[in-house]
Every structure is written in structure tokens, then in C-alpha cells.
Amino acid sequence: MVRLQEAPADPARAQALSTALAVRAVVDDDFATRLQDWHEQAKRVRTGDGEVNSTISGGSFSGPVLMGRDFSEITFPSPPPTAPGNGTAPPPTQG
């Protein structure tokens, strides 16, 4: 793996790592299980492909905004916005 990190774009090094992992998985059942688990997780990661176009315009917005791609299971613990004139202004003072 260290050799692949030295030249990550080198297909020969990537193939050598793939072969080494496959051989190890054949002779070590525990390793094979962990490698399969890792592979399932890695399939969910997407990099370098796809396009993102985010636009926020018009109207009034309140709260956090997340711009990007491939988000899931994200929540923001903030209360819903209050409507304008819904008792949010302090009462007028008497002079």
C-alpha cells in the first residue's frame, strides 16, 4: 500500500496491491470478511464524477445551508423560523 501511495496514478502498483489483497483473502478468512466489509463501505464513496449546481435565490431564508453532493442522514437542531410580525419584535416603549 505504501508503494501505491508513492505513485497513486500508477496502474501497475494498483494492480499489485489488488493481487496482494486477493491472495491474502484466499488464505485468511477473517481478512476476507474484513476486506469485503471495507469494499461495501467504499462502494458508497463517490469521488471525481458527477456535477453539482447549487442555487439559493429569492425569498427569505433562515437556518443553515449545506451545498455540495452526496449528503445523507444530516440534521440541523434548529427551531423553525418565525414568521415576520409574529410577536418577534420587542413591545414599543412609552415615552
N, C-alpha and C positions, 0 to 999 in steps of 0.2 A: 504494500500500500504506500510505503514511503517513496518508492520509485515512481509510482503514478503521480504522487503529489509533486514530484520534481518536474514532471512534464505531463500535466493533465490532458493535453490535447493529443498525446501520442497513442494511436490506436493499438500499437504493439504492446505497450505497457498495460493498457486497459485489458487487452485480451489475456495477457499473462496473469493478471490479478483474477480475472474471471475464471480462468482454468484452475488456478490455485484454490479458489474458493469452492469450485465444483468438486475437485478431488478431495478436499477436506470434508465436504458434506457427505461424500460417499463413504468415507471411513469413520465418521464421527456423527452418530445420530443426533446427539444433543446440539452439535454445531449446525447440523442440517435444519433442525427445528428453529433455532435462533436465526439462522440466515433467512429462512422462509418468512418468519415474523418481520424481520427487517425489510425484506423485499415488499411485503404487503404494505408496510408503512411508507416506504419510498415511492410506491406507485401513486400515492396520494399527493406527492410533492410535484408541482409543475414549475418549471423554470424556463425562461427564454422563449416560450411560444405563446401566442395569443396577443390580444391587443386590449388596452384599457382606454376608455374615453369617459371621463367623469365631468359632469357639468352641474353646477349649482347656480340657479338664476331665478330672478323674480320672486316676489313674495317675501315673507318674513320667516326666518328660520331660527330655531333655538335648540341648543344641545350640541353634542359632539358630532363631528363628521369624519368619516373614515373613507379615504379614497385609495383605491388600489384594486387588487384582484384576488380571487380565491379565498375570501373570508368565510368562516363558518363558526357557529356557536359563540358569537360575540354579543355581549350585552353591556349596556351602559346604565348604571344605577342612578339615573337622574329622574326627578319628577317631571310630569308632563308640563309643557309650557302653559302659562296662564293667558287668557285672552286679554287684549288691551281693554282698559276701563273696567276690569273685573275686580275692583277693590284693591288693586296693587299700589295705587298712589296713596301717599300719606294724607290724612284729613287736612283741610285748609285751616290755617291759624286765624284766630280772631284778633283784630288789632285794635 
